[in-house]
């Protein structure tokens, strides 16, 4: 199963995730949440932006705007939109939080409130990155 993890941190993503990894599914890490991951992966359009980014294509001759990205500073993110369609899990300051699988409306509301509180702890200049984790 794939889960959409949002990582808050400016470090190396593999380093930030190491404590929660069980590469190959060998069962050697009791705190493991996944057996492999990919930045973006199947959740490439995960982070909604306040202002679309212009992307240059074909040697800068053509531009395109993206309103959802894999990686952005918290200050660039439309947090209200992010909370409408929240990630399944969130990692900041070595603390993993996640919603229940297939939550009911009340559980989803609780997760949104918890995620909003956790995101408030994150400094505005911290990078948020979408990670596809497989478990």
C-alpha positions in Angstrom: 0.0 0.0 0.0 1.2 3.5 -0.8 0.8 6.4 1.7 1.2 10.1 1.1 3.7 11.4 3.6 4.5 15.1 4.0 8.0 15.7 5.3 8.9 19.0 6.9 12.6 19.5 7.0 15.6 21.0 5.2 17.8 17.9 5.5 18.4 15.0 3.3 15.1 13.1 2.9 16.6 9.6 3.2 18.3 10.8 6.4 15.1 12.2 7.8 13.2 9.0 7.1 15.9 6.5 8.2 14.4 6.0 11.7 11.1 4.8 10.1 12.5 2.6 7.4 12.5 -1.2 7.1 14.1 -1.5 3.7 13.2 -4.8 2.0 10.5 -5.5 4.7 12.9 -7.6 6.8 11.2 -6.7 10.1 14.4 -5.4 11.7 13.0 -2.0 12.7 10.1 -2.1 15.2 9.3 1.6 14.5 9.2 1.0 10.7 6.4 2.6 8.8 7.5 1.6 5.3 9.8 -0.6 3.3 10.7 1.8 0.5 9.9 5.3 -0.6 10.2 7.7 -3.5 10.1 11.5 -3.4 6.9 12.5 -5.2 6.1 9.0 -6.5 2.4 8.6 -7.3 1.6 11.8 -5.3 3.5 14.2 -7.6 0.9 16.9 -7.4 0.6 16.9 -3.6 1.4 20.4 -2.3 -0.9 23.2 -3.3 0.7 26.6 -3.7 -0.6 30.1 -2.9 0.9 31.4 -6.1 1.5 29.2 -9.2 5.2 28.6 -10.1 6.3 29.4 -13.6 8.4 26.6 -15.1 10.5 27.0 -18.2 10.5 24.2 -20.7 12.4 23.5 -23.9 15.5 25.7 -23.3 13.4 28.4 -21.7 11.3 29.1 -24.8 8.0 27.9 -23.3 6.7 28.4 -19.8 4.0 26.6 -17.8 2.5 27.3 -14.5 2.2 24.7 -11.7 -0.1 25.2 -8.8 0.8 21.9 -7.1 4.3 20.7 -6.5 6.5 18.0 -4.8 8.6 20.4 -2.8 7.9 24.0 -1.4 8.7 26.2 1.5 5.9 26.3 4.0 5.4 30.0 3.3 4.5 29.2 -0.3 1.9 26.6 0.6 -1.8 27.1 0.6 -2.4 25.4 4.0 -6.1 25.7 3.8 -6.2 23.7 0.6 -3.6 21.2 1.9 -5.9 20.5 4.9 -8.9 20.0 2.6 -7.1 17.0 1.1 -4.5 16.2 3.8 -1.6 13.7 3.5 -2.0 10.4 5.2 1.1 11.0 7.4 3.3 13.9 8.5 6.9 14.0 9.7 8.6 16.9 11.5 11.3 17.0 14.1 11.7 13.2 14.1 8.0 12.9 15.0 5.7 10.8 12.8 1.9 11.5 12.9 -0.7 9.7 10.8 -4.4 9.3 10.3 -6.2 6.1 10.6 -6.7 4.0 7.5 -10.1 4.7 6.0 -11.1 7.3 8.6 -14.8 8.2 9.2 -15.8 11.9 9.1 -15.0 12.5 12.8 -11.6 10.8 12.6 -10.7 12.8 9.5 -11.7 16.1 11.3 -9.5 15.1 14.2 -6.6 14.4 11.8 -7.0 17.7 10.1 -6.9 19.5 13.5 -3.8 17.5 14.5 -2.1 18.2 11.2 -3.0 21.9 11.4 -1.4 22.1 14.9 1.7 20.2 13.8 2.1 22.5 10.7 1.8 25.6 13.0 5.0 24.3 14.7 6.9 24.4 11.4 8.9 27.6 10.6 7.8 29.3 7.4 11.2 28.9 5.7 11.2 25.1 6.2 10.8 22.9 3.1 7.8 20.6 2.8 8.3 17.5 0.6 5.9 14.9 -0.7 7.0 11.4 -0.3 5.4 8.2 -1.5 5.9 5.5 1.1 5.2 1.8 0.5 4.2 -0.4 3.4 
